[in-house]
Amino acid sequence: MTSPLAVLLPLAWQSLRDPREAASAVLSIGVPRHAILPAGLLVVVLSVVLTAIAEMLLPSLPPADGAAEARRLGSPFALLALLGGTLLAYVFGVFQVGRAMGGRGSLLETVLVMVLLQFVILVSQVAEIAIILLVPGLAGFFAVGVAVVALWINVNFVSVLHGFTLMRAFGAVLIVSLALAFAALVMLSITGAGVEGAA
């Protein structure tokens, strides 16, 4: 039986070289429906583990936004819930906004391409930890590069998923991202007010 890594690693590399081809490939693999959601959960858990490792190895560095929020809540499970909830909301956003804009992708197909995107980001986290340890001065540039490449892959994935042009796919990604950012600001203001009231 082929291991998930044996499937995902070549697709991750292909995502960097030709994201449209990678999206088409992952959609045509025929992944069993019951295996898609556990794969997404595994990617989120591994991301949390890597974040925790990075903080243990580099305690002097400021934590990422998600890690800082989880630390404020006092539990690594908070980071798991935060990342998992964000991914889930983004998947539903891409699906619903795409469909509203005339897209053709199904919910399971959306989950599938977003799991691949998260795996690519996960691999970049491993590389980022290595760069921080070996060449700390390049870490900031690498992080910016990862963000730009991840956005490019994301737009191409959404384009293939829903049959959009790149500009239409970028619009869908922008709408979903702005909606999530607004929701996050509202949640932070509510939880912040709750913490101040309890103090």
C-alpha positions, 0 to 999 in steps of 0.5 A: 500500500502506498504511504500518504507521504509517497503521494503527497511529497511529489505533489508538493514538489509539483505544486511549486513547479506547476500548481495547476497540474498539481491540482488537476493531479490531486483531483484525479487521484480518486482519494477515498472520501473517508480518507480526506478529512483525516488527512486534513486533521493530520496536516493540522496536527503536524503543523501544531507540532512543528510550531511547538518545536520551533518555539522550544528551539527558538524561545527568543523569537516572537511567536506567530500570531496563532501561537501567541493566541494559543499561549494566551489561552494556555494550551497547545490544544488551543492552537490546534483548535485555532488552526483547524477552525481557520482551515475549516472556515477557509475551505467552506469559504472557498467552496461557497464563494466559488459556487456563488461566483459560478464555480464547479468544485465540490466541497470534498474537492475543495477539502482535497486541494486545500489539504495539499496546499496545507501540506506544501506550507507544512513542508515550508515550515520544516525548511523555515526551522532549518533556515532559522537554525542555520542562517537566522538572517535569511528567515524573514526573507524566506517567510515572505517568499513562502507567503507569496508562493503559497498565495500563487499556489492557492490562486491556481488551485482555486482556478482549477477547482472551480474552472476560473480564470486566475483573476477570478480565482484571485478575487474569490481568494481575496473575498474569503481572506477578507471575510475571515480577517474580519471575523477574526477581528470581531472574535478577538474584540469579543474575547478581549472584552471578555478577558478584560471584564473577567479581570 
